Amino acid sequence: MKIAVSGSYSTGKTTSTIALSLLTGIEMIHARTMREILPVVFPGKRLEECNPGEIVELIFTRLQERIEEETKHSGEYVSDGSFMQEWAYCAPRVKYGMNPSERQIVALWKKHTAPAQWKTFRETMEVYGVMVRQRLNQYDLFIHLPIEFPLTADGHRPVNERFRSMCDRLLRNTYMELALPVYEVKGSIQERLESAIRYLQLSPKMDVREAIVISKQIVKERFNSIKLET
């Protein structure tokens, strides 16, 4: 089974994906996030400082890595996100700007001063959306993580509650539009994982709490490595 763990910002995707992989024994695949790619592609630059062209470069760098990872695993896998993830994070920026947390008057001014660049960005997101929809049927199941936890103020994600709710709606609307197989899990991370295991009808290979501890440590180490690079 090919499973994609999906959700908006700060819903626990990576922690849940690692833990689910440990619990099921199904191999996890992970493409570097945009904030992991950023210090490599654009050293010293913050995500909110990127222009539309740079955001597109980050998106397609991650897309290439995701394709490579998923191609390597022709059998079962648990994926941290899906081809839909970057599109759902970036398509709304056509309307709200690269930094959704800044004042809208500032975002509008930036768009006004670079109309050609923003036109290209809008058209690219439209084409990317079509391409994304064509690939989503390769997943057997989407496990959707709703917004139930506070937005993590880590300094790497220039978003706010309104914007991440918009991303969540875009994901949900796409599930419905394409009639994708999706199962939503709610509650604490432990409750979500227990719900997913029951739904998958699998016997856990370790204690759920132990899997969560291990996954949180892995995420912490990964995040610390990003901070060191930036």
GIKADA-V250172 format. One record per residue. N is the residue number from 0. RES is the residue in three letters. D_LAST is the distance of its C-alpha to the last C-alpha in Angstrom with 2 decimals. Layout:
N|RES|D_LAST  N|RES|D_LAST
This chain:
0|MET|36.62  1|LYS|33.44  2|ILE|31.66  3|ALA|28.77  4|VAL|27.18  5|SER|26.50  6|GLY|25.58  7|SER|23.61  8|TYR|20.35  9|SER|20.28  10|THR|23.50  11|GLY|22.48  12|LYS|22.53  13|THR|20.41  14|THR|22.03  15|SER|25.40  16|THR|25.07  17|ILE|24.30  18|ALA|27.09  19|LEU|29.49  20|SER|28.99  21|LEU|29.81  22|LEU|32.78  23|THR|34.28  24|GLY|33.51  25|ILE|32.39  26|GLU|29.45  27|MET|26.16  28|ILE|24.21  29|HIS|20.62  30|ALA|18.85  31|ARG|15.08  32|THR|14.15  33|MET|12.92  34|ARG|9.62  35|GLU|9.44  36|ILE|10.78  37|LEU|8.85  38|PRO|6.01  39|VAL|9.24  40|VAL|11.65  41|PHE|10.18  42|PRO|7.41  43|GLY|6.24  44|LYS|8.21  45|ARG|8.65  46|LEU|11.27  47|GLU|13.95  48|GLU|13.73  49|CYS|14.70  50|ASN|18.41  51|PRO|20.76  52|GLY|20.77  53|GLU|17.04  54|ILE|17.29  55|VAL|20.23  56|GLU|18.45  57|LEU|15.83  58|ILE|18.88  59|PHE|20.93  60|THR|18.38  61|ARG|18.30  62|LEU|22.05  63|GLN|22.73  64|GLU|20.92  65|ARG|22.85  66|ILE|26.08  67|GLU|25.63  68|GLU|25.02  69|GLU|27.91  70|THR|30.17  71|LYS|29.81  72|HIS|31.11  73|SER|34.44  74|GLY|35.72  75|GLU|34.27  76|TYR|30.68  77|VAL|28.68  78|SER|25.90  79|ASP|22.81  80|GLY|23.60  81|SER|25.69  82|PHE|26.03  83|MET|26.59  84|GLN|23.20  85|GLU|21.21  86|TRP|24.45  87|ALA|25.04  88|TYR|21.59  89|CYS|21.90  90|ALA|25.66  91|PRO|25.99  92|ARG|23.55  93|VAL|26.46  94|LYS|28.20  95|TYR|25.59  96|GLY|22.98  97|MET|19.32  98|ASN|18.55  99|PRO|21.40  100|SER|20.73  101|GLU|21.75  102|ARG|25.46  103|GLN|27.45  104|ILE|29.10  105|VAL|25.80  106|ALA|25.03  107|LEU|28.61  108|TRP|28.41  109|LYS|25.43  110|LYS|27.43  111|HIS|30.52  112|THR|29.05  113|ALA|27.86  114|PRO|30.54  115|ALA|30.51  116|GLN|26.81  117|TRP|27.22  118|LYS|30.44  119|THR|28.78  120|PHE|26.05  121|ARG|28.86  122|GLU|30.90  123|THR|28.07  124|MET|27.45  125|GLU|31.22  126|VAL|31.50  127|TYR|28.54  128|GLY|30.29  129|VAL|33.46  130|MET|31.79  131|VAL|30.10  132|ARG|33.49  133|GLN|35.11  134|ARG|32.92  135|LEU|32.92  136|ASN|36.27  137|GLN|34.84  138|TYR|33.71  139|ASP|36.55  140|LEU|35.09  141|PHE|32.35  142|ILE|31.58  143|HIS|30.45  144|LEU|28.55  145|PRO|29.64  146|ILE|27.85  147|GLU|28.98  148|PHE|25.93  149|PRO|24.13  150|LEU|21.04  151|THR|17.98  152|ALA|16.21  153|ASP|12.66  154|GLY|11.12  155|HIS|10.03  156|ARG|13.64  157|PRO|15.48  158|VAL|18.87  159|ASN|21.92  160|GLU|24.89  161|ARG|26.97  162|PHE|24.51  163|ARG|23.82  164|SER|27.63  165|MET|28.13  166|CYS|25.97  167|ASP|28.03  168|ARG|31.23  169|LEU|30.29  170|LEU|29.78  171|ARG|33.06  172|ASN|34.95  173|THR|34.00  174|TYR|35.24  175|MET|38.48  176|GLU|38.88  177|LEU|38.66  178|ALA|40.36  179|LEU|37.57  180|PRO|38.14  181|VAL|35.97  182|TYR|36.17  183|GLU|34.51  184|VAL|33.71  185|LYS|33.63  186|GLY|33.27  187|SER|31.03  188|ILE|28.92  189|GLN|31.87  190|GLU|34.37  191|ARG|32.49  192|LEU|32.31  193|GLU|35.95  194|SER|36.94  195|ALA|35.21  196|ILE|36.92  197|ARG|40.26  198|TYR|39.87  199|LEU|39.07  200|GLN|42.02  201|LEU|40.24  202|SER|40.68  203|PRO|37.45  204|LYS|36.76  205|MET|35.41  206|ASP|35.37  207|VAL|33.20  208|ARG|31.83  209|GLU|30.86  210|ALA|29.06  211|ILE|27.07  212|VAL|26.09  213|ILE|24.91  214|SER|22.98  215|LYS|21.21  216|GLN|20.21  217|ILE|18.85  218|VAL|16.80  219|LYS|15.52  220|GLU|14.53  221|ARG|12.80  222|PHE|10.82  223|ASN|9.98  224|SER|8.80  225|ILE|6.30  226|LYS|5.16  227|LEU|5.52  228|GLU|3.80  229|THR|0.00
